[in-house]
Amino acid sequence: MTAVAGPVDIRPLMAEFPTGVAVVTAFAPTGAPRGMTCTSLCSVALTPPIVAVCLRTGSATLAAVLQGERFALNLLRAEARPTAELFGSAAPDRFGRVAWTAPDDCCGPHLTQDAHVIADCELTGGSDVGDHVIALGQVRRFRRAEEPVSAPLLYGRRRYATWPE
């Protein structure tokens, strides 16, 4: 193994940790939809059901999450790579290029064609950490996609993949 000295760029380290891909969505105070691709998420507690998502400081999505105190977590299906790339880009018209809905009492836009699971979460806390904010959300409800159920989209080693059959 080779040791790294000096300032450490952890991106190569984290590239070796494959993970699922999600799009975190929320509504700005104006009602405009906001969203960004997120691979930094985890379960924090079962009772109450809390998840953590790490969002880039200064992003419009983070601002909407903090102002509205809620967000939706769209876990992407294998076929949704274009959506993951779109929401990871700086494209200003993301929501004009994907199908989405806003069911009654949702916590953010639902990417119904691209997600295999969607969770509505209420913000319960957060913490500034470096260039990101860890947002904690209590899952109020979630739904799985109708049949046929798709495999989840995965990301690691700087490429997308799918769950093996």
HUDAPE-V804365 format. One record per residue. SS is DSSP state (alpha for helix, beta for strand, coil for the rest). PSI is psi in whole degrees, 0 to 359 (999 if undefined). D_FIRST is the distance of its C-alpha to the first C-alpha in Angstrom with 1 decimal. Layout:
ss = [SS & SS]
psi = [PSI & PSI]
d_first = [D_FIRST & D_FIRST]
//
This chain:
ss = [coil & coil & coil & coil & coil & coil & coil & coil & coil & coil & alpha & alpha & alpha & alpha & alpha & coil & coil & coil & beta & beta & coil & beta & beta & beta & beta & beta & beta & coil & coil & coil & coil & coil & beta & beta & beta & beta & beta & beta & coil & coil & beta & beta & beta & beta & beta & coil & coil & coil & coil & beta & beta & beta & beta & beta & beta & beta & coil & coil & coil & alpha & alpha & alpha & alpha & alpha & alpha & alpha & alpha & alpha & coil & beta & beta & beta & beta & beta & beta & beta & beta & alpha & alpha & alpha & alpha & alpha & alpha & alpha & alpha & alpha & alpha & coil & coil & coil & coil & coil & coil & alpha & alpha & alpha & coil & coil & coil & coil & beta & coil & coil & coil & coil & coil & coil & coil & coil & beta & coil & coil & coil & coil & beta & beta & beta & beta & beta & beta & beta & beta & beta & beta & beta & beta & beta & beta & beta & coil & coil & beta & beta & beta & beta & beta & beta & beta & beta & beta & beta & beta & beta & beta & coil & coil & coil & coil & coil & coil & coil & beta & beta & beta & beta & beta & coil & coil & beta & beta & beta & beta & coil & coil & coil]
psi = [147 & 127 & 145 & 128 & 161 & 198 & 134 & 127 & 110 & 359 & 316 & 325 & 309 & 336 & 335 & 2 & 92 & 146 & 166 & 166 & 133 & 160 & 121 & 128 & 155 & 170 & 132 & 163 & 334 & 351 & 355 & 137 & 143 & 152 & 154 & 149 & 141 & 125 & 358 & 86 & 153 & 161 & 136 & 316 & 151 & 325 & 107 & 162 & 105 & 135 & 157 & 135 & 141 & 119 & 142 & 130 & 137 & 354 & 149 & 328 & 314 & 316 & 317 & 320 & 313 & 320 & 319 & 346 & 34 & 160 & 161 & 144 & 112 & 104 & 119 & 144 & 163 & 324 & 359 & 21 & 316 & 325 & 319 & 316 & 320 & 312 & 352 & 358 & 180 & 14 & 128 & 341 & 38 & 312 & 346 & 352 & 3 & 158 & 134 & 158 & 166 & 78 & 159 & 135 & 25 & 161 & 1 & 166 & 140 & 122 & 76 & 329 & 341 & 344 & 142 & 342 & 139 & 130 & 138 & 127 & 141 & 132 & 128 & 351 & 176 & 168 & 132 & 129 & 105 & 233 & 18 & 167 & 131 & 114 & 126 & 131 & 135 & 124 & 118 & 327 & 158 & 160 & 147 & 153 & 153 & 168 & 151 & 140 & 133 & 157 & 154 & 152 & 135 & 157 & 132 & 156 & 35 & 30 & 159 & 152 & 178 & 161 & 132 & 146 & 999]
d_first = [0.0 & 3.8 & 6.5 & 9.7 & 12.9 & 16.5 & 17.9 & 15.6 & 16.6 & 15.7 & 17.1 & 14.0 & 12.8 & 16.3 & 16.6 & 14.4 & 17.1 & 20.3 & 23.5 & 27.2 & 29.1 & 32.1 & 34.7 & 36.0 & 39.6 & 42.3 & 45.7 & 46.4 & 49.6 & 51.4 & 50.5 & 48.2 & 45.2 & 41.7 & 38.4 & 34.7 & 31.8 & 29.6 & 26.4 & 25.9 & 28.3 & 28.6 & 31.2 & 32.0 & 35.0 & 37.3 & 40.4 & 41.2 & 39.0 & 36.7 & 33.9 & 31.8 & 31.1 & 29.3 & 31.4 & 31.0 & 33.3 & 36.2 & 36.3 & 39.8 & 38.5 & 37.4 & 40.7 & 42.6 & 40.7 & 41.4 & 45.0 & 45.9 & 44.0 & 43.0 & 40.9 & 40.4 & 37.1 & 37.2 & 34.5 & 34.4 & 35.2 & 33.4 & 36.1 & 35.7 & 32.9 & 35.5 & 36.3 & 32.7 & 32.4 & 35.9 & 35.2 & 31.9 & 33.9 & 36.4 & 39.3 & 42.3 & 44.1 & 41.6 & 44.1 & 46.6 & 44.3 & 43.6 & 45.9 & 46.0 & 48.4 & 49.3 & 50.9 & 53.0 & 51.2 & 47.8 & 45.2 & 44.0 & 44.4 & 43.6 & 42.0 & 43.9 & 43.2 & 39.4 & 38.5 & 38.5 & 38.7 & 40.2 & 40.3 & 42.6 & 41.2 & 42.9 & 41.0 & 40.8 & 38.6 & 35.8 & 33.6 & 32.4 & 28.7 & 27.5 & 28.6 & 29.4 & 31.9 & 31.2 & 34.5 & 35.6 & 38.1 & 40.3 & 40.7 & 44.5 & 44.6 & 42.6 & 43.6 & 42.2 & 43.1 & 46.0 & 45.6 & 43.9 & 40.8 & 37.8 & 34.2 & 32.1 & 30.2 & 26.5 & 23.9 & 20.2 & 17.9 & 20.7 & 23.3 & 26.1 & 26.6 & 29.0 & 29.0 & 29.3 & 32.8]
//
